[in-house]
Amino acid sequence: MIALTLVAHALTPALRGLVLGGDVEPDLASLEAAGELKLQADAVYAGPEQAAVRTAEALGLAPAVEPALRDREYGEWAGRGLEELLAAEPGRVAAWLERPHTATPGGETENDVLTRVADWLGDLAQESEERRTVVAVVHPAVVRAIVLYVLDAPAESLRHMDVRPLATVDLSLHEGSWSLAFH
């Protein structure tokens, strides 16, 4: 059995400003709050973003950086604020927000992210058959994607899920099947 705890990384100026993508430092106050979470694990992973790695370190954990756990790729829109994009390209942005199967120019669709995290979960499940605990510190978008995958929910469900910085979600793997684990 594997017990997997997902942790959304600390708040960043990009999250606060609804900026798509980017790799920015997390807020110091949010990192301090992360230190209050008490997590232990046999294995720790983090997405490659500074905020994910720094949050894991603030938790007192030494993560292995896992590229498959990176934030969604936003292509040409990376680093741009949602309000700015809505003003400049309202039709394209509205279509992207309403249809998660649509990619940003040069970016990934939500299905691309779901496939990527599903592959990672599959690899994690095959790593060992012994009981262990795993922590993964990732961008909130990756938490959403993993939960959608585990629930076998359509990508359209993404807009009904809000994952805040430092939120945790527990999952468990039993006999090859992932499920949400409520405590």
C-alpha positions as CSV (number, residue, x, y, z in Angstrom):
1,M,0.0,0.0,0.0
2,I,1.2,3.5,-0.7
3,A,-0.2,6.5,1.2
4,L,0.4,9.7,-0.9
5,T,0.0,13.2,0.4
6,L,-0.1,16.0,-2.1
7,V,0.8,19.4,-0.9
8,A,0.1,22.5,-2.9
9,H,3.1,24.7,-2.8
10,A,3.3,28.0,-0.8
11,L,1.7,31.2,-2.1
12,T,3.6,33.0,-4.8
13,P,3.1,36.5,-6.3
14,A,2.1,34.6,-9.5
15,L,-0.7,32.8,-7.7
16,R,-1.9,35.9,-6.0
17,G,-1.9,37.8,-9.3
18,L,-3.4,35.0,-11.4
19,V,-0.3,34.9,-13.6
20,L,0.0,31.8,-15.7
21,G,3.1,29.7,-15.2
22,G,6.5,31.0,-14.4
23,D,9.0,30.1,-11.7
24,V,9.0,32.6,-8.9
25,E,10.0,32.6,-5.3
26,P,7.3,31.8,-2.8
27,D,6.1,34.3,-0.2
28,L,8.1,34.1,3.0
29,A,5.0,34.2,5.3
30,S,3.6,31.2,3.3
31,L,6.9,29.3,3.7
32,E,6.8,29.9,7.4
33,A,3.2,28.6,7.5
34,A,4.4,25.5,5.6
35,G,6.8,24.8,8.5
36,E,3.8,24.3,10.7
37,L,2.6,21.3,8.7
38,K,3.8,18.1,10.2
39,L,4.5,15.5,7.5
40,Q,6.7,12.5,7.4
41,A,7.5,10.3,4.4
42,D,9.6,7.5,3.1
43,A,9.9,9.3,-0.2
44,V,9.5,13.0,-1.1
45,Y,9.0,14.5,-4.5
46,A,8.6,18.1,-5.7
47,G,7.7,19.7,-9.0
48,P,10.7,21.6,-10.5
49,E,9.3,25.0,-9.6
50,Q,11.2,27.0,-6.9
51,A,8.0,27.3,-4.9
52,A,7.5,23.5,-4.8
53,V,11.1,22.8,-3.8
54,R,11.3,25.6,-1.3
55,T,8.0,24.5,0.3
56,A,9.2,20.9,0.6
57,E,12.3,22.3,2.3
58,A,10.2,24.4,4.6
59,L,8.4,21.3,5.6
60,G,11.7,19.9,6.7
61,L,11.8,17.4,3.8
62,A,14.5,16.8,1.1
63,P,12.6,16.3,-2.1
64,A,13.7,14.6,-5.3
65,V,12.7,17.0,-8.1
66,E,10.3,15.2,-10.5
67,P,9.8,16.9,-13.9
68,A,6.5,15.0,-14.5
69,L,5.0,17.0,-11.5
70,R,5.6,20.4,-13.2
71,D,2.9,23.0,-13.6
72,R,0.9,23.1,-16.8
73,E,2.8,24.5,-19.7
74,Y,1.2,27.7,-20.9
75,G,3.3,28.4,-24.0
76,E,3.0,31.9,-25.3
77,W,0.9,32.9,-22.3
78,A,3.4,31.9,-19.7
79,G,4.2,34.7,-17.3
80,R,1.2,36.8,-18.3
81,G,-1.7,37.7,-16.0
82,L,-5.2,36.5,-16.6
83,E,-6.6,40.0,-16.5
84,E,-4.0,41.2,-19.1
85,L,-4.9,38.2,-21.4
86,L,-8.6,38.8,-21.0
87,A,-8.1,42.4,-22.1
88,A,-5.8,41.5,-25.0
89,E,-7.5,38.3,-26.3
90,P,-10.9,38.0,-24.7
91,G,-12.3,35.4,-27.2
92,R,-9.3,33.1,-27.0
93,V,-9.1,33.3,-23.3
94,A,-12.8,32.7,-22.8
95,A,-12.6,29.6,-25.1
96,W,-9.6,28.3,-23.1
97,L,-11.4,28.8,-19.8
98,E,-14.6,27.2,-21.0
99,R,-13.0,24.2,-22.7
100,P,-10.2,22.6,-20.8
101,H,-9.4,20.4,-23.9
102,T,-8.1,23.6,-25.5
103,A,-4.4,24.5,-25.1
104,T,-3.0,27.9,-24.7
105,P,-0.9,28.9,-27.8
106,G,2.1,26.5,-27.6
107,G,1.0,25.1,-24.3
108,E,-0.6,22.0,-22.8
109,T,-4.3,21.0,-22.6
110,E,-5.6,19.8,-19.3
111,N,-5.7,16.3,-20.8
112,D,-2.0,16.6,-21.4
113,V,-1.4,17.3,-17.7
114,L,-3.8,14.5,-16.7
115,T,-1.9,12.0,-18.9
116,R,1.5,13.2,-17.5
117,V,0.4,12.8,-13.8
118,A,-1.3,9.5,-14.5
119,D,2.0,8.2,-15.9
120,W,3.8,9.4,-12.8
121,L,1.2,7.7,-10.5
122,G,1.6,4.5,-12.5
123,D,5.4,4.6,-12.1
124,L,5.1,5.3,-8.4
125,A,2.7,2.4,-8.0
126,Q,5.2,0.0,-9.6
127,E,8.3,1.2,-7.6
128,S,7.6,-1.1,-4.7
129,E,5.0,-3.3,-3.3
130,E,5.8,-2.6,0.4
131,R,3.9,-0.2,2.5
132,R,5.2,3.3,2.4
133,T,4.3,6.9,2.7
134,V,5.1,9.5,0.0
135,V,4.7,13.3,-0.1
136,A,4.6,15.3,-3.3
137,V,4.8,19.1,-3.2
138,V,3.4,20.5,-6.4
139,H,1.7,23.5,-8.0
140,P,-2.0,23.7,-7.2
141,A,-2.9,22.9,-10.9
142,V,-1.1,19.6,-10.5
143,V,-3.0,18.7,-7.3
144,R,-6.2,19.4,-9.3
145,A,-5.1,17.2,-12.2
146,I,-4.1,14.3,-9.9
147,V,-7.5,14.5,-8.1
148,L,-9.4,14.6,-11.4
149,Y,-7.4,11.5,-12.6
150,V,-8.0,9.5,-9.4
151,L,-11.7,10.3,-9.5
152,D,-11.9,9.5,-13.2
153,A,-13.6,12.9,-13.6
154,P,-13.6,14.7,-16.9
155,A,-11.3,17.6,-17.5
156,E,-14.3,19.9,-17.5
157,S,-14.5,19.3,-13.7
158,L,-11.4,21.3,-13.3
159,R,-13.3,24.6,-12.9
160,H,-15.2,23.2,-10.0
161,M,-12.1,22.6,-7.9
162,D,-10.2,25.2,-5.9
163,V,-6.8,24.2,-4.5
164,R,-5.3,26.8,-2.2
165,P,-1.6,27.2,-1.3
166,L,-0.5,24.6,1.3
167,A,-3.7,22.6,0.9
168,T,-3.1,18.9,1.4
169,V,-4.9,15.9,-0.2
170,D,-4.4,12.3,0.9
171,L,-4.5,9.4,-1.6
172,S,-4.0,5.7,-1.1
173,L,-3.1,2.9,-3.5
174,H,-4.7,-0.5,-2.8
175,E,-4.3,-3.3,-5.3
176,G,-3.4,-1.1,-8.2
177,S,-6.2,1.4,-7.7
178,W,-5.8,5.0,-6.3
179,S,-8.5,6.6,-4.2
180,L,-9.0,9.7,-2.0
181,A,-8.3,9.0,1.6
182,F,-10.3,11.0,4.1
183,H,-9.2,11.2,7.7
